[in-house]
């Protein structure tokens, strides 16, 4: 009987689809869900029906359709047959969570991932800095699925499919699987991001509001902080943020350079940096030349963080006074323990959030959705957060 059971289990392993999208597959742990990922590439699904059968182990996936005019397909599709090596496309309905799951069979998964990365880069270049941060592109060995609902995505995250994310500001939170994608600049994980905080729980995120200890509201724990970055000098700060987040190829500490401002770039610190509690200050970008100033971002090593936050609060509230909005060209102050970066680039700010910088927000009545950091600042009426409207 033991021999029969062993043969049955072996047969089951061989019949399951290989779903890893990594270059180097690793054998599953002894207590893991049995799959044919390791050592059985021939077991990759050969049809939409086989891929659907695997997905149905984790989510409802009914009434598979393959027609291009299927009304369940999104108006703006990820890709189509003939692109990114896609050979077949289909869509099924998750009736439990009231959503759809779109399938893409791919003859070359590396080409598929490269196509998706190019799409993300094009969207970012067009001004959509957050495009792809909350990716719903789940990839397997030779197919991909894109669920329309967050709950469906959470269910699929329990499978061996992995979420492909190519937005350069994304970082996999601690506690989640992080694997190498087939193209540089992308990552595979089982973390489901969501702008409203309904995705995977971020274990790096505090769980209580600083003004409501003991409540279940999101925010900072009753005491302490999740941690902020620090640096001992401008050189250390530059190493922390350059080149992946802030381009400091051209950086200057000259007084006339750091004092520069233009119609497009308004720094937070205005006037003598010492009066703002800033010990060392530099500007990165092109302050002058053949074209007007561009790509300006300021780096600060701070000796008195409370003074900096007090003066930044006053400046922010003066800007909000007219129409309740901050000027689009006004820089936001993102702080660490003893450092700060001033930038008006949303894309750069999202990169800084991955480095644990937090934005000083002094808007009256501001609150952050679940899943975002919300910590006490050093001045009343302000909070530190990584959430933006």
PyMOL commands that set and color helices and strands:
alter all, ss='L'
color gray80, all
select helices_A, chain A and resi 2-15+41-43+48-55+109-125+150-156+234-241+255-258+273-276+305-323+346-354
alter helices_A, ss='H'
color red, helices_A
select strands_A, chain A and resi 62-65+86-94+99-106+137-139+143-147+162-165+178-180+187-189+251-252+278-286+294-302+332-335+339-343+358-361+374-376+383-385
alter strands_A, ss='S'
color yellow, strands_A
deselect
rebuild
show_as cartoon
